[in-house]
């Protein structure tokens, strides 16, 4: 779910050791899987991607602007 910027070299070595011995490695995005594969020196084919399963409904036109005005939030 992230790039684990806080990991040190020892944590990446441990993650690589576990990942090489795993029967399946799952990531929730192709970008995350590719990053982890590159960082651990493993083939991207070792990773399966299962995307998050939450469908987000589109916001109706004007709703965002109306809510920002109501809550006095500047447009960004």
N, C-alpha and C positions, 0 to 999 in steps of 0.2 A: 504494500500500500504506500510505498515511498521509496526513496533512494538511500535511506539509512545513512545519511551524511554523518551521523554521530558515531558510526562504526569505526573502530580502529583496525589496524592490520590483523591483530589476533582474532577479532570477531569475524572478519571476512574469511580467515583461514578456517575457523570453526564452521562457519556457514558453508564453505566450499566442501569441507570434509563430510558434513551431514548430507548436503545436496547430492554429492557423488554416490552416496549409499542409499538414496531414496528411490523408490520405485516410480514415483510421480512427483513432479514439482509444479505447483500451480501458482499463477500470478493473476491479478485482476485486470491487467492491461498488457498489450504487446510491448509498449514502451518500457514498462517495469520489468517484464521478462527479459527483454533485450539488454537492459541496463545491468540486471543481476548476472546474466550470462556473461556479458563482457567483463564485468568487475571480478567475477570468479574464474574467468578463463575457460568457460564451458560452452558447448555449442547451444545456440538458441533452440535447436530442435529438442533439447532435453526439457524444455518448459512447455507446459500447456497453459492456455489462457482461458479463464472462465470469467466473463465480464460480469460486473455487478448487475443484478436483476431488478433494478428499480426503474420503472417507467415514469418519466417526468412529463406531465402534461404541459403543452405550450402555454405561455402566459398570453392572455387576450390583449389585443392592441390597446394601449392607453392605461392598462392596469398598473403597470410599473410606475408611470409618471404620477398617476393619481395617488398611489400609496406613498410615494416619496413626498408629495405635497402634503398629504395628511399627516405624515410623521415628521415633517420638516427636515427631510434628509436631502442634501444637495445631490443633483444628478452627477453620476460618475461614469 
